[in-house]
Amino acid sequence: MAGSSASSGAASTQSDERPPLPPRPSQAPGNDTATTMIERPQLSSKPTTAVSSMNIQTLSFPDGSRGTFSTANENTTGGTEQPSAPPSIGPASLGFNPLGNDIDESMSVMSLAPTLRPPGDLESLLVGDISKKSPAWALLRSQSAAVQPFETIRAEDNSILSEFEREFDDIPDESEENWNDEDRLKLWKSKLKHFMILSSAGKPIYSRHGDLGLINSSMGVVQTIISFYEGAKNPLLGFTAGNTRFVILTEGPLYFVAISRLGESDSQLRAQLDALYMQILSTLTLPTLTNIFANRPSTDLRKPLQGTETLLSSLADSFTRGSPSALLGALECLRLRKSHRLAINNAFLRTRTDKLLYGLIVAGGRLVSVIRPRRHSLHPSDLQLIFNMLFESGGVKAGGGENWIPLCLPAFNNRGYLYMYVSFLDVDPESERDLSAAGEEIAIILISPDKESFFALQQMRDDVVAELKKKGHIDIIKTAAKQGRPKMNEIAPGTHVSHFLFKSRANVQFCMPALLPAFDSVLSRRRLMSLYHNLHATIHAKHTHVKVLHCVGEDTTSLAWITPIFEFYCVAGPNASRAVLTQGANKIIQWAKREEERLFIIGGGVF
C-alpha cells in the first residue's frame, strides 16, 4: 500500500509539470547539443483605432493639392524601446519596407499602392529626407506668392479679350473703296461692347461703333423686340444670346441698349446706360426732350444733339476700358496734406463772388477742392459728366484759355441750365498743353445759375489764382498731380497685394494705387476691371448677405470686403494664400484710416 501510494504521488507530481517545448524548426540539423534561436523582433501593442500602426501624414503641394503617405511609427508608448536599424539607401528610406519579416504584417496594403506618393518621392526617386528643404525649394516658396496677377496667361490664349486692344479702332465708312458692307458688318460684330440709343418710333440716335447706315437694320430688329414686350405689358429688361448679354433701359421716348461680352452684370450695364441718358439730359434738359417727342414722336434727335457725339463716345469708351468711378459711384480726390487743402479752401472762400453756386479745382481728373452752399452738394454722377467733358472728350481742352458752357446737371436739377466757367492753368500760357497727355492739367471750375455772371466769375478766377500763387499752393497742386497715385510698396511694404480699390461710403469717394508697373497695358487694365466687376456684382447681388468674399482663380486671387464704413476690393497673384491676402488687406485699410484726411475731402468749404 505504501509503495502504491508513493508511486501515485510521483505520478501526480510529474503530471503537474509542463512538458518541454518541441524544437524550433530553424534549429540546425545534426546539432543535438546546442540550439541556435533566431531572435524575433520585439513587437509592441499600442492603443489604436487604425487597422495598422502606421503614421498617416498629409502634405500640401505648391499647386494647392494635398497628398497623404504612410511612414513607420518610430514613437513608442509605454517606454518600450524599438530596435533601430542603421540608415541605408533603399526601399525603406523611400517609405517602403521590404517583404519577408514580421513587421510587414502590421503594414496596410494601401501603403504599398503604386498610386500613392511616398515621402522620398517629393525630392528624389533615389534618396531624400522629407524634413530637409533644398535652397532651390526655399527660394521657390519665397517667390511663389510674388507672382503678379494675369502673369500666367499666355499670349496665344484664345480668350475674348485677346483682341481688346483693337476695340476702339474706327470702322471704315462707305467712302473706303477697299471695304464692302459685308466686311464692315463683320468688323462691327467683332466689337466686344456696343451702346445704342434709339427712339420709341425706331429712329436711330447714336451708336458707338459704325455709322447709322450700317446698323440701321439691327436697330430696327431691337426696336421690334422691345415694342413687342411693351405691347404685352411686360417690359423687356434684358436677354442673353450665346455669350453676349443685352440690357435695355427705357427712359420716356428713348431706348438705351447695351450689348456686352465683357461679363458685366445687368445692374452695372444699366448704370452705364443711365449715365448716357444723363449725358443727353445735360445737353437738352428733361422738359425740352419731353416737348420734342410730345409734338412729333418720329423726330430725329440727331440734330438737337449734334456736336455731342464725342461726349457720348468718350463716356462709352471709359465704361468699356473700365471706370472705377462708375463702378463704385464715387469720386477720386488728389492726395494732399490736410493743411494744404484747408488753405486752398480758405483762399476759395475769401475770393467768392455772390453769384457763385459751386467752385471746384480739379487736377488730372481728381478733385482738389470744392466749395458749396451749406445744404447743397454735388452728386458724383454730375461730376462724372463734368470730368468727362473736360478731361476725356478733349473738346474743351482743345479750346484752351477760358470756356463758358451752359450745362444741365440732372442729379441737381434736370429741368434747367446752370452756367459753367472753366479755365485751365498751364505752366506757360504761351506754350502748348504738354501736361494733357500725363493727366496733370489743372482746371478751375466755377458754376453759377446766372447766365450773365461770366465777368464776375472771371474776376473770381483771377483772384483765386493770385491768392494761390502768392502762398505757393499752385506749385503744391502741380507737384502732387505730377507724383500721381501712391505705389503699393509705399502703401503697404512687403505685401503681395498688387492693386486695390477702397471706397469711403460716408464721403462717397475712393482711392487706389498706381496701375504701373503691374498693369501697364489697356488689356491688363481691362482684365483687372473685369475682376473688380465680378467681385462687385457678387457681393452686391440682390439677395446675398455676404460681407467678405475670397476668390481663387487660375491667374489671380482676390478679396472683397464690405462694411457700413467702407468697401474694399483687392487682387493678388494666383499663389497668394488667404492669410497673406488678409494680412495685406488689413495693412491697406489701416493706411487708409491714417491717411483719411489726405485721401478724401471731408466736408469741403461751405458758405
C-alpha positions in Angstrom: 0.0 0.0 0.0 2.8 2.3 0.8 4.6 1.5 -2.4 1.5 2.1 -4.4 0.8 5.4 -2.7 4.4 6.6 -3.3 4.1 5.7 -7.0 0.8 7.5 -7.3 2.4 10.6 -5.7 5.3 10.6 -8.1 2.8 10.3 -11.0 0.8 13.3 -9.8 4.0 15.3 -9.4 5.0 14.5 -13.0 1.6 15.3 -14.3 1.7 18.8 -12.7 5.0 19.7 -14.5 4.7 21.3 -18.1 6.1 19.1 -20.9 9.1 20.5 -22.7 8.5 22.6 -25.9 9.3 21.0 -29.2 12.5 22.1 -31.0 12.4 25.1 -33.3 12.1 24.2 -37.0 15.0 26.6 -37.7 17.3 24.5 -35.5 20.4 23.5 -37.3 20.2 19.8 -38.4 22.6 17.4 -36.8 23.4 19.6 -33.8 22.0 17.8 -30.8 23.8 19.7 -28.1 23.3 23.4 -29.0 20.2 25.1 -30.3 20.6 28.4 -32.1 17.4 30.6 -31.8 16.7 33.3 -34.3 15.6 36.3 -32.3 12.3 37.7 -33.4 11.9 41.5 -33.5 10.3 42.8 -30.3 6.7 43.8 -31.1 4.7 46.3 -29.1 0.9 46.7 -29.0 -0.5 50.2 -28.8 -4.0 51.6 -28.4 -5.2 52.5 -31.8 -8.4 52.5 -33.9 -6.5 52.1 -37.1 -6.1 48.8 -39.0 -2.3 49.2 -38.7 0.1 51.2 -36.5 1.4 53.3 -39.4 1.5 57.1 -39.2 -0.6 58.7 -41.9 0.8 62.1 -42.8 -0.6 64.8 -45.1 1.5 67.2 -47.2 0.3 70.3 -49.1 1.9 70.7 -52.5 2.7 74.1 -54.1 -0.1 73.8 -56.6 -2.7 73.7 -53.8 -3.4 70.0 -53.9 -2.8 67.6 -51.0 -1.4 64.1 -50.7 -1.2 61.5 -48.0 1.6 59.0 -47.3 2.4 56.5 -44.5 5.6 56.1 -42.5 6.6 53.6 -39.9 5.8 54.6 -36.4 9.0 55.5 -34.6 7.4 56.8 -31.4 6.7 54.2 -28.8 4.2 54.2 -26.0 4.8 52.9 -22.5 8.6 53.3 -22.7 9.1 50.3 -24.9 12.3 50.6 -26.9 12.2 49.9 -30.6 15.2 48.4 -32.4 16.9 51.0 -34.6 18.2 50.0 -38.0 21.2 51.7 -39.5 20.3 54.3 -42.2 20.6 52.9 -45.7 19.6 53.8 -49.1 16.9 51.6 -50.4 13.2 51.0 -50.4 13.0 51.5 -46.6 14.4 55.1 -47.0 11.7 55.8 -49.6 8.9 54.9 -47.3 8.6 51.2 -48.2 9.6 48.2 -46.2 11.0 45.0 -47.8 8.8 41.9 -47.6 9.8 38.9 -45.7 9.7 39.8 -42.0 7.1 40.1 -39.3 6.9 43.9 -39.4 5.2 43.6 -42.8 2.2 42.0 -41.0 1.4 45.4 -39.4 1.5 47.4 -42.6 -1.6 48.4 -44.5 -2.0 47.1 -48.0 -2.8 50.7 -49.2 0.6 51.9 -48.1 2.1 50.0 -50.9 -0.3 51.1 -53.6 1.7 52.4 -56.6 -0.6 55.4 -57.0 0.4 56.9 -53.6 3.5 59.1 -53.4 6.0 58.0 -50.7 7.7 60.8 -48.8 11.0 60.4 -50.7 9.2 60.8 -54.0 8.8 64.5 -53.3 12.5 65.2 -53.6 14.3 62.3 -55.2 13.4 58.9 -56.5 16.7 57.6 -55.0 17.4 59.4 -51.8 15.9 62.2 -49.8 14.7 63.4 -46.5 11.2 65.0 -46.3 12.2 67.1 -43.3 15.0 68.9 -45.3 14.4 71.5 -47.9 16.9 72.4 -50.6 17.9 76.1 -51.2 16.1 76.0 -54.5 12.9 74.8 -52.9 13.1 77.5 -50.2 13.6 80.1 -53.0 10.7 78.9 -54.9 8.4 79.1 -51.9 9.5 82.6 -51.2 8.9 83.8 -54.7 5.6 81.9 -55.4 3.4 84.5 -53.7 5.1 87.3 -55.6 3.7 86.2 -59.0 1.7 89.1 -60.4 -2.0 88.7 -61.4 -2.6 87.6 -65.0 1.2 86.8 -65.4 0.4 83.1 -66.1 -1.9 83.9 -69.0 -0.2 83.0 -72.3 -0.4 85.5 -75.1 -1.7 82.8 -77.5 -4.7 82.0 -75.3 -7.8 82.3 -77.4 -9.8 84.4 -75.0 -12.5 87.0 -75.5 -10.0 89.8 -74.6 -7.3 88.7 -77.0 -8.3 91.4 -79.5 -9.3 94.0 -76.9 -6.6 96.5 -78.0 -8.4 96.9 -81.3 -11.7 97.5 -79.6 -11.5 101.3 -80.1 -10.4 101.2 -83.8 -12.8 103.0 -86.1 -14.9 101.1 -88.6 -14.3 102.3 -92.2 -17.2 104.2 -93.6 -18.8 103.8 -97.1 -16.2 106.1 -98.7 -13.5 103.5 -98.2 -13.1 101.7 -101.5 -11.3 98.6 -100.1 -14.1 97.8 -97.7 -17.5 96.4 -98.7 -20.6 96.3 -96.4 -20.1 92.6 -95.5 -16.5 93.2 -94.2 -17.6 96.4 -92.3 -20.5 94.5 -90.7 -18.2 91.6 -89.7 -15.8 94.1 -88.1 -18.7 95.7 -86.3 -19.8 92.3 -84.9 -16.3 91.7 -83.6 -16.5 94.5 -81.1 -16.9 93.4 -77.6 -19.2 96.1 -76.4 -21.8 98.3 -78.1 -24.1 101.1 -76.9 -27.1 102.1 -79.0 -29.7 104.8 -78.5 -32.9 104.9 -80.5 -36.4 106.4 -80.2 -39.6 104.6 -79.5 -40.5 105.2 -83.1 -37.4 103.3 -84.2 -35.4 106.3 -85.3 -31.6 105.7 -84.7 -30.0 108.4 -82.5 -26.5 107.1 -81.5 -24.2 104.1 -81.9 -20.7 103.8 -80.5 -19.4 101.6 -83.4 -20.3 102.0 -87.0 -22.3 104.6 -88.8 -26.1 104.6 -88.5 -26.5 103.5 -92.1 -24.5 100.2 -91.4 -26.6 99.2 -88.3 -30.0 100.7 -89.2 -31.4 97.2 -89.8 -30.1 96.0 -86.4 -31.7 98.9 -84.6 -35.0 98.1 -86.3 -34.8 94.5 -85.0 -34.1 95.7 -81.5 -37.0 98.2 -81.6 -39.4 95.5 -82.8 -38.4 93.2 -79.9 -38.8 95.9 -77.3 -42.1 97.1 -78.7 -43.5 93.5 -78.7 -42.8 93.1 -74.9 -44.2 96.6 -74.2 -47.4 95.7 -76.0 -47.7 92.7 -73.7 -47.4 94.9 -70.7 -44.2 93.1 -69.8 -41.2 95.5 -70.5 -38.1 93.7 -71.7 -35.1 94.3 -69.4 -32.5 92.1 -70.9 -31.7 88.8 -72.6 -28.7 86.6 -73.4 -27.7 85.3 -76.8 -24.7 82.9 -76.7 -22.0 84.7 -74.6 -23.5 88.1 -75.2 -25.7 90.0 -72.8 -28.3 92.5 -74.0 -29.6 95.0 -71.4 -32.4 97.5 -72.2 -33.2 100.8 -70.4 -36.3 102.7 -71.3 -36.5 106.4 -70.4 -39.6 108.1 -71.7 -39.4 108.1 -75.5 -35.8 106.8 -75.6 -34.5 103.2 -75.7 -30.9 102.6 -74.5 -29.3 99.3 -75.4 -26.0 97.8 -74.1 -24.6 94.8 -75.8 -21.6 93.3 -73.9 -19.4 90.2 -73.9 -17.2 91.5 -71.1 -19.1 89.8 -68.3 -20.7 92.8 -66.5 -23.9 92.3 -64.5 -27.2 93.8 -65.6 -27.2 96.4 -62.8 -23.7 97.6 -63.9 -24.7 97.8 -67.5 -27.9 99.6 -66.6 -26.0 102.2 -64.5 -23.8 102.8 -67.6 -26.9 103.3 -69.8 -28.3 105.7 -67.2 -25.1 107.8 -67.4 -25.6 108.1 -71.2 -29.1 109.2 -70.5 -27.8 111.8 -68.1 -25.4 113.0 -70.8 -28.3 113.6 -73.1 -30.2 115.5 -70.4 -27.1 117.6 -69.7 -27.4 118.9 -73.2 -31.2 119.2 -73.7 -32.8 119.1 -70.2 -35.8 116.9 -69.5 -38.6 119.4 -70.4 -37.0 120.1 -73.8 -36.6 116.4 -74.5 -40.2 115.7 -73.5 -41.6 118.5 -75.6 -39.7 117.4 -78.7 -41.3 113.9 -78.7 -44.7 115.1 -77.4 -45.3 117.1 -80.5 -43.6 114.8 -83.0 -42.9 111.2 -81.8 -40.9 110.5 -85.0 -38.5 113.4 -84.5 -34.8 112.8 -85.5 -33.0 113.6 -82.3 -29.6 113.7 -84.0 -30.0 117.3 -85.0 -30.6 118.7 -81.4 -27.7 116.5 -80.2 -25.3 117.4 -83.0 -21.8 118.0 -81.7 -22.3 115.9 -78.5 -21.3 112.6 -80.1 -17.8 113.0 -78.8 -19.1 113.3 -75.3 -21.2 110.2 -75.6 -18.4 108.2 -77.2 -15.8 109.2 -74.6 -18.2 108.3 -71.8 -19.0 104.9 -73.5 -15.2 104.2 -74.0 -14.5 104.9 -70.4 -17.1 102.2 -69.5 -15.5 99.8 -72.0 -12.0 100.3 -70.7 -13.3 100.1 -67.1 -14.1 103.0 -64.9 -13.6 102.6 -61.1 -15.5 105.8 -60.5 -18.5 104.5 -62.5 -18.3 101.1 -60.8 -18.2 102.4 -57.3 -20.4 105.5 -57.9 -17.7 107.6 -56.2 -15.1 110.3 -56.8 -11.3 110.2 -56.7 -9.5 113.1 -54.9 -5.9 114.3 -55.3 -3.9 113.3 -52.2 -2.9 116.4 -50.3 -1.9 117.3 -46.8 -4.9 118.4 -44.7 -3.3 121.9 -44.0 -2.7 122.5 -47.7 -6.3 121.5 -48.7 -7.7 123.7 -45.9 -5.6 126.7 -47.1 -6.9 126.2 -50.7 -10.5 126.1 -49.5 -10.0 129.3 -47.4 -8.5 131.1 -50.5 -11.5 129.9 -52.5 -13.9 131.2 -49.9 -12.2 134.6 -49.4 -12.5 135.4 -53.1 -16.0 134.0 -53.6 -18.5 136.1 -55.6 -22.2 136.3 -54.7 -23.2 134.7 -58.0 -21.2 131.5 -57.3 -23.1 128.3 -56.7 -20.2 125.7 -56.8 -16.5 126.1 -57.1 -14.1 123.3 -58.0 -10.4 122.9 -58.5 -9.6 119.7 -60.4 -6.1 118.2 -61.3 -5.9 115.4 -63.8 -9.5 114.3 -63.3 -9.1 114.2 -59.5 -10.8 116.6 -57.2 -8.6 119.0 -55.2 -11.0 121.4 -53.6 -14.7 122.1 -53.6 -16.8 125.0 -52.1 -20.6 124.7 -52.0 -23.7 126.1 -50.2 -24.4 124.7 -46.8 -27.3 122.5 -47.7 -26.3 121.6 -51.3 -23.8 119.0 -52.5 -22.8 117.9 -56.0 -23.8 114.4 -56.9 -21.0 112.1 -58.2 -22.9 111.4 -61.5 -23.0 115.2 -62.2 -19.3 115.5 -61.5 -18.6 112.5 -63.7 -20.3 114.4 -66.6 -18.2 117.5 -65.9 -14.9 115.5 -65.8 -15.9 113.6 -68.9 -16.4 116.8 -70.7 -13.2 118.5 -69.5 -10.7 115.6 -69.3 -11.9 112.8 -71.6 -13.5 114.2 -74.7 -10.8 116.8 -75.3 -13.2 119.3 -76.8 -13.0 121.9 -74.0 -9.2 121.4 -73.5 -8.6 122.0 -77.2 -10.1 125.4 -76.8 -7.6 126.4 -74.1 -7.9 129.6 -72.1 -11.5 130.3 -70.9 -14.7 128.5 -71.7 -18.3 129.5 -70.9 -20.6 126.4 -71.1 -24.4 126.2 -70.4 -24.9 122.8 -68.7 -27.7 120.9 -67.1 -26.7 118.8 -64.0 -29.5 116.2 -64.0 -29.0 115.0 -60.4 -29.1 118.6 -59.2 -31.9 119.8 -61.4 -32.9 118.2 -64.6 -35.3 121.0 -65.6 -32.9 123.9 -66.1 -29.4 125.1 -67.1 -26.5 126.2 -65.0 -23.6 128.1 -66.4 -20.0 126.8 -66.1 -16.9 128.9 -66.3 -13.8 126.8 -67.0 -10.2 127.9 -67.0 -7.1 125.6 -67.4 -3.9 126.6 -65.7 -0.7 126.0 -67.6 2.9 126.5 -66.6 3.3 128.8 -69.6 0.2 130.3 -71.2 2.1 130.7 -74.5 3.2 127.1 -74.6 1.2 124.1 -75.8 -0.6 121.9 -73.3 2.2 119.4 -72.6 0.6 118.2 -69.4 -2.6 116.8 -71.1 -1.0 113.5 -72.0 0.2 112.9 -68.5 -3.1 113.8 -66.8 -1.6 116.7 -64.9 -3.7 119.6 -66.1 -5.3 121.8 -63.5 -8.7 123.4 -64.1 -10.7 125.9 -62.1 -14.5 125.3 -62.5 -17.0 128.0 -61.3 -20.7 127.2 -61.7 -23.5 129.8 -61.4 -27.2 129.9 -62.0 -26.9 133.4 -63.6 -26.2 133.4 -67.3 -24.9 137.0 -67.0 -22.2 136.1 -64.5 -19.3 135.5 -66.8 -17.3 138.6 -65.9 -17.9 138.1 -62.2 -16.7 134.5 -62.3 -13.7 135.6 -64.5 -12.7 138.1 -61.8 -13.0 135.5 -59.1 -10.8 133.1 -61.1 -8.1 135.8 -61.3 -8.3 136.5 -57.6 -8.2 132.8 -56.7 -5.1 132.1 -58.9 -3.3 135.2 -57.5 -4.0 134.1 -53.9 -2.9 130.5 -54.6 0.3 131.6 -56.3 1.1 134.0 -53.6 1.0 131.2 -51.0 2.7 128.7 -53.2 -0.3 126.4 -53.4 -0.4 126.2 -57.2 3.1 124.5 -57.1 1.9 122.1 -54.4 -1.0 121.0 -56.6 1.2 120.6 -59.6 3.7 118.6 -57.6 1.0 116.3 -56.2 -0.6 115.8 -59.7 2.8 115.0 -61.2 3.6 112.4 -58.5 0.4 110.6 -59.3 -1.2 107.9 -57.2 0.9 106.2 -54.5 2.6 102.9 -55.3 1.8 99.7 -53.5 5.3 99.5 -51.9 4.7 102.9 -50.4 1.2 102.0 -49.0 1.9 98.5 -47.6 5.6 97.5 -47.9 6.1 93.7 -48.2 2.5 92.9 -49.1 1.7 90.7 -52.1 -1.4 92.7 -53.0 -1.0 94.1 -56.5 -3.9 96.6 -56.6 -6.9 97.6 -54.6 -10.0 99.9 -54.6 -11.0 101.5 -51.3 -14.3 103.4 -51.1 -15.3 105.6 -48.2 -19.1 105.3 -48.0 -19.6 108.3 -45.9 -17.7 110.6 -48.2 -18.7 108.8 -51.5 -15.1 108.9 -52.5 -12.5 106.3 -53.4 -8.8 105.8 -53.7 -6.5 103.3 -55.4 -2.7 102.9 -56.1 -0.8 103.4 -59.3 -1.6 101.0 -62.1 2.1 100.8 -63.1 4.1 98.6 -63.4 1.8 95.6 -62.8 -0.9 96.9 -65.2 0.9 98.7 -68.0 -1.4 98.0 -70.9 -5.0 98.5 -71.9 -5.6 94.7 -71.9 -4.2 94.1 -68.4 -6.3 97.0 -67.0 -9.4 95.7 -68.6 -8.7 92.2 -67.0 -8.3 94.0 -63.7 -11.5 95.9 -64.0 -13.4 92.7 -65.2 -12.3 91.1 -62.0 -13.5 94.1 -59.9 -16.8 94.0 -61.8 -17.2 90.3 -60.9 -16.4 90.9 -57.2 -18.7 93.9 -57.1 -21.6 92.1 -58.8 -21.3 89.0 -56.5 -21.1 90.8 -53.2 -23.9 93.3 -54.2 -26.2 90.6 -55.5 -29.8 91.3 -54.7 -30.5 88.6 -52.1 -26.9 88.0 -50.9 -25.7 88.7 -47.4 -22.0 88.1 -48.0 -19.7 90.7 -46.3 -16.3 89.1 -47.1 -15.6 87.2 -50.4 -12.4 85.4 -51.1 -11.9 84.1 -54.7 -9.2 81.9 -56.0 -8.6 81.6 -59.8 -6.0 80.2 -62.1 -4.3 83.6 -62.6 -5.5 85.7 -59.6 -6.5 85.7 -56.0 -8.9 88.4 -54.9 -10.8 89.6 -51.9 -13.9 91.8 -51.4 -14.8 93.2 -48.0 -17.9 95.4 -47.3 -18.8 97.2 -44.0 -21.1 100.1 -43.3 -18.0 102.3 -43.3 -16.1 101.2 -46.4 -15.9 98.9 -49.4 -12.7 97.2 -50.2 -11.6 95.2 -53.2 -8.0 93.9 -53.8 -6.2 91.5 -56.1 -3.0 89.5 -55.8 -1.2 86.8 -57.7 -2.5 83.2 -58.1 -0.2 81.8 -55.4 -1.1 84.2 -52.6 -2.7 82.4 -49.7 -5.8 83.7 -47.9 -3.7 84.6 -44.8 -1.3 86.6 -47.0 -4.1 88.4 -48.7 -5.9 89.1 -45.5 -2.8 90.5 -43.9 -2.2 92.8 -46.8 -5.8 94.0 -46.8 -5.5 94.9 -43.1 -2.4 96.9 -43.8 -4.0 98.8 -46.6 -7.2 99.6 -44.6 -5.0 100.8 -41.6 -3.1 103.0 -44.1 -6.4 104.4 -45.5 -7.6 105.2 -42.0 -4.4 107.0 -41.1 -4.4 109.0 -44.4 -8.2 109.6 -44.5 -7.9 113.4 -44.3 -5.3 113.4 -47.1 -7.1 111.0 -49.4 -10.6 112.3 -49.1 -12.3 115.7 -49.0 -14.3 115.7 -45.7 -17.0 118.4 -45.9 -15.1 120.8 -48.1 -15.5 124.6 -48.0 -19.1 125.6 -47.0 -20.7 129.0 -47.3 
